[in-house]
Amino acid sequence: MPAASIATRVAAWALDAVTLGVLIVPIVVVGEVIDLDARRSIGIGMLSLVAFVYLCLSDASASGATLGKKVLGLRVVDAADGGRIGIPRAVGRRLVYVIGGLAFYLGWLCALVTPQHRALHDYAARTVVVTTQDSPVARGDSPT
């Protein structure tokens, strides 16, 4: 399976961001409307934890994909054998993902110049994001 392009990875990330936003924003808005103060911070923390768990479980699942990756025909696989990565590696991958984003996005930007477009979190977890055979890109489907 070929490595996913940067553009397809960014598009999958955007779909995931929209999906999580659609789920999280209404809860935050309700918290603001009823003025939960200290509980608002706890709620946002809990929502962040739920999102983190979802992302880890998605990466470790049989499909190796979040909703955004599934839609675009991508999956996270072991860089050596193309297999599933399991929960411990998925958690480590996501932790390094967060750190790479906090460090001026350098962890993510390295995907622009590395073989197979691997970001820091991919190297840390020994993973690669690949295009699956049922990918719209692999089929040659055009967005228009």
C-alpha positions as CSV (number, residue, x, y, z in Angstrom):
1,M,0.0,0.0,0.0
2,P,1.4,3.4,-0.9
3,A,2.0,6.1,1.7
4,A,-0.8,8.7,1.9
5,S,-0.1,12.1,0.4
6,I,0.2,15.2,2.6
7,A,-2.9,16.6,1.0
8,T,-5.0,13.5,1.8
9,R,-3.7,13.3,5.3
10,V,-4.6,17.0,5.9
11,A,-8.1,16.4,4.4
12,A,-8.7,13.5,6.7
13,W,-7.5,15.6,9.7
14,A,-10.0,18.3,8.6
15,L,-12.9,15.9,8.4
16,D,-12.0,14.6,11.9
17,A,-11.8,18.1,13.3
18,V,-15.2,19.0,11.9
19,T,-16.7,15.7,13.2
20,L,-15.3,16.2,16.7
21,G,-16.3,19.9,16.5
22,V,-19.9,19.1,15.6
23,L,-20.0,16.9,18.7
24,I,-18.1,19.1,21.1
25,V,-19.2,22.7,20.3
26,P,-22.9,22.2,21.3
27,I,-21.9,20.9,24.7
28,V,-19.5,23.8,25.2
29,V,-22.2,26.3,24.1
30,V,-24.7,24.8,26.5
31,G,-22.2,25.1,29.3
32,E,-21.7,28.7,28.5
33,V,-25.5,29.4,28.3
34,I,-26.1,27.9,31.7
35,D,-22.9,29.4,33.1
36,L,-21.2,26.4,34.6
37,D,-18.0,28.2,35.6
38,A,-15.6,25.7,37.2
39,R,-17.5,22.8,35.8
40,R,-17.0,24.2,32.3
41,S,-13.2,23.5,32.6
42,I,-13.8,20.0,33.8
43,G,-16.3,19.4,31.0
44,I,-13.9,20.6,28.4
45,G,-11.2,18.5,29.9
46,M,-13.5,15.5,29.8
47,L,-14.4,16.2,26.2
48,S,-10.7,16.4,25.3
49,L,-10.2,13.1,27.0
50,V,-13.1,11.5,25.1
51,A,-11.7,12.8,21.8
52,F,-8.2,11.5,22.7
53,V,-9.6,8.0,23.5
54,Y,-11.6,8.0,20.3
55,L,-8.5,8.9,18.2
56,C,-6.4,6.2,20.0
57,L,-9.1,3.5,19.6
58,S,-9.6,4.4,16.0
59,D,-5.9,4.1,15.2
60,A,-5.7,0.8,17.0
61,S,-8.8,-0.6,15.5
62,A,-9.0,-3.3,12.8
63,S,-9.6,-0.5,10.2
64,G,-6.7,1.6,11.7
65,A,-8.7,4.7,10.8
66,T,-10.6,7.6,12.2
67,L,-13.8,8.6,10.4
68,G,-11.9,11.1,8.3
69,K,-9.3,8.5,7.3
70,K,-12.0,5.9,6.5
71,V,-13.9,8.4,4.2
72,L,-10.6,9.1,2.3
73,G,-9.4,5.5,2.3
74,L,-6.4,5.9,4.7
75,R,-5.2,3.8,7.6
76,V,-2.5,3.8,10.2
77,V,-0.3,0.7,10.0
78,D,2.9,-0.7,11.4
79,A,5.7,0.6,9.2
80,A,7.5,-2.7,9.2
81,D,4.8,-5.2,8.3
82,G,1.6,-3.2,7.5
83,G,-0.3,-4.7,10.4
84,R,-2.4,-3.2,13.2
85,I,-0.6,-1.1,15.8
86,G,-2.5,-1.9,19.0
87,I,-3.6,0.3,21.8
88,P,-0.2,1.0,23.5
89,R,1.4,2.2,20.3
90,A,-1.8,4.2,19.3
91,V,-1.7,6.0,22.7
92,G,2.0,6.7,22.3
93,R,1.5,7.9,18.7
94,R,-1.3,10.3,19.9
95,L,0.8,11.6,22.8
96,V,3.7,12.5,20.5
97,Y,1.1,13.9,18.1
98,V,0.0,16.4,20.7
99,I,3.6,17.2,21.7
100,G,4.5,17.7,18.0
101,G,1.7,20.1,17.6
102,L,2.6,22.1,20.7
103,A,6.2,22.5,19.5
104,F,5.4,25.0,16.8
105,Y,3.9,22.1,14.7
106,L,7.5,20.9,14.0
107,G,6.4,17.3,14.7
108,W,3.8,17.5,12.0
109,L,5.7,19.6,9.5
110,C,8.5,17.0,9.3
111,A,6.0,15.0,7.2
112,L,6.6,17.5,4.4
113,V,10.2,16.3,4.0
114,T,10.4,12.7,5.2
115,P,10.0,9.6,3.1
116,Q,6.5,8.3,3.1
117,H,5.3,11.6,4.5
118,R,5.9,10.4,8.1
119,A,5.5,12.9,10.9
120,L,7.3,12.7,14.3
121,H,4.4,10.7,15.8
122,D,4.7,8.2,13.0
123,Y,8.4,7.7,13.7
124,A,7.8,7.5,17.4
125,A,5.2,4.8,17.1
126,R,6.8,3.1,14.1
127,T,3.8,3.7,11.9
128,V,2.9,5.0,8.4
129,V,-0.4,6.3,7.1
130,V,-1.2,4.5,3.9
131,T,-3.8,4.7,1.1
132,T,-6.0,1.6,1.0
133,Q,-7.2,-0.1,-2.2
134,D,-10.7,1.2,-1.6
135,S,-9.5,4.8,-1.4
136,P,-11.1,7.4,-3.7
137,V,-7.5,8.4,-4.6
138,A,-6.5,4.8,-5.4
139,R,-9.6,4.4,-7.6
140,G,-8.8,7.7,-9.4
141,D,-12.0,9.4,-8.3
142,S,-12.1,13.1,-8.9
143,P,-13.6,15.5,-6.4
144,T,-15.5,17.1,-9.2
